[in-house]
Amino acid sequence: MTKHPYLGTRRLGIGLAAVSALVLGTLAPGAVGTPAIEAKAPSNAAKPLVARVSHDVAHDTTAPLRQLVKQAKSSPVANARVVPEHGSVAPAPRGGTSGGDAAVQAANGTQPSVKTIQNFEGLSNQDNFDVLGTRVNPPDPNGAVGPTQYVEMVNLTFAVYSKTGKLKLGPASLGSLWAGFSVPDCARNAGDPVVLHDQLADRWILTQFTSVGPEYWNCVAISKTPDATGAYFRYAFSTGVNFPDYPKYGVWSDTYTITTREFGPTTEYGIGVYGLEKSKMLKGKNARVVSYYIDGNVPENLPLVGDGLLPADIDGTKLPPDGSAIPLVGSQDDDWSYGATSDALNVWNLKVKWGDQVKSSLKLADQLAVKPFDTNFPCAPDSRDCLAQPGITNPSQFLDTLATRQRVTFRLGYRNFGKYESLVTNQTVESRPGVAGARWYELRRDAAGAYSVHQQSTYSPKDGINRWMGSIAENKKGSIALGYSVVNPTDVYPGIRFTGRSKSDPLNKMTLKESKIVKGTGVQTDTNSRWGDYTAMTVDPSDDCTMWYVNEYYTAESQASSSVGWLTRIASFKMPGCV
């Protein structure tokens, strides 16, 4: 299928003309950094958004998952669908901070590197072929760690591992998790999965969207016990005629949060925000949902939401202050076509009070100025053909940088340190001409509820290596770890690395020497250029110290097996000083 500069596709069955229903991610920018000033929230933030309170459209309880996936028949791959990216179809306007990043860390850290503790193979595209008879791209690698297990989800399979890498369940198709459910579309293999571990309740949350229509759902499964291979409470939450692209989830004290990029049947585009009634879902009961729609076709709204908002996801066991809002964060780039006049982070507050009558609100809390960044990455001939690989001279086989998305990427890790609350996330930017770097930042919320950017930086040592598609997390000591993909045009094949910093280190610096999780030895040769849209850095609830990271890579053998022969690797490591 011919690619449009502002459309994305996910091909199923490599070598076939089919385009997968794994409706792609987005195309627009965003990033972050430490502010020289803090801008007041725009005047339109006072405009009230109307909440809709409803219930799940279906819920049930499964047999143990280890039985369910054995009984499930191979469910079909969802019908082909291409969802248009919202925004200008003309080249993005130049101007603003074009070509410049004011927060680049151009040198590697000087502290000793950290070795991995566990480092084992995760799911692969070969698993898709073995389970479903087809291969897909991109994988969207995602995973979470619990006290004794690790769960990984990709497009279009999932698996449960012991924390030493022993396979406990799977690989199984995503649809098998919803086999026999009363909303049949949930049992399709649509994709965009997210897995979380709710350490406050010691439960697992496994999700995917539906993509066939004309009605759409977010399909959510909550484990009945701490065992990820046991029984689940399954739910379907309708998004009506709006397709809920790129769903992202967060755990809060009394609410599970979903954010989506929503496309209507004609030209509608906006951001969906959903608060799910956690206490009822943990018991498998009828659950309420509070939903909001921020209309992206309203010109003053578009730069405030861009290509998505990311919901806060609690790390650790210290709860947020009673009654505090759930932060949602997005970013905007003044060098993109969405109308932003400055580089900034937009912070929204979602408040939900569950009672006999639900009380809720969603408001733009603040707009935080950040150091200039650029997401208008030079890609050609397509807007996803960006990063050269060793031995690849055809630009149509370059990799998608993910920079041209006006949003921050999974996760938005939240931690309550008592005197302040901390939020960490990251995004790909153009660190220097033609080079991708990982812009990361830490936000803080004080006792009065005011937000500020505590620190920010674009990690991009001056070695010609692209670093992108990152994920970041913070342990109980305030140490931060950042994982990401790496590639260059000559001798760095698509692989996985990480860096980090201790709380006491100088601000705005990743001080650890970069460490390798796995060294790539092969390349992706397909011309759809898609790389995963998100990865996951999570914190082990057993000690609140150990970091677990999952991402994708290639070997020469996997390259030979398919033009999209991606593999995934799961690794753990511990930051210095955390015991």
Secondary structure, DSSP 8 states (H G I E B T S, - for coil): ----TTB---BBSTTSS-B-SS-------------SS-B---GGGGS----EEEE-SEEEE-S-HHHHHHH-----B------B-SS-SS-----TTTT--TTEE-S---B-----S-EEEEEEHHHHHHHHS--BS----EEEE-SSEEEEE-SSEEEEEETTS-EEEEEEEGGGGGTT-SSGGGGSB----EEEEETTTTEEEEEEE--S-SSEEEEEEEESSS-TTS-EEEEEEEEETSEEEEEEEEE-SSEEEEEEEEE-SSS-EEEEEEEEEHHHHTTT---EEEEEEEETTSTTTHHHHTT--EEEEE-SS----TT--EEEEEEE-TTSTT--SS-EEEEEEEEEE-SSS-EEEEEEEEEEE-----------SSTT--B--TT---GGGSB--S-S-SS-EEEEEEEE-SS-EEEEEEEEEEEETTEEEEEEEEEEE-TTS-EEEEEEEEE--SSS-EEEEEEEEE-TTS-EEEEEEEE-SSS-EEEEEEEEE-TTS-TT---B--EEEEEE------TT----S--EEEE-TTTS--EEEEEEE--HHHHHH-TT--EEEEEEE--TT--
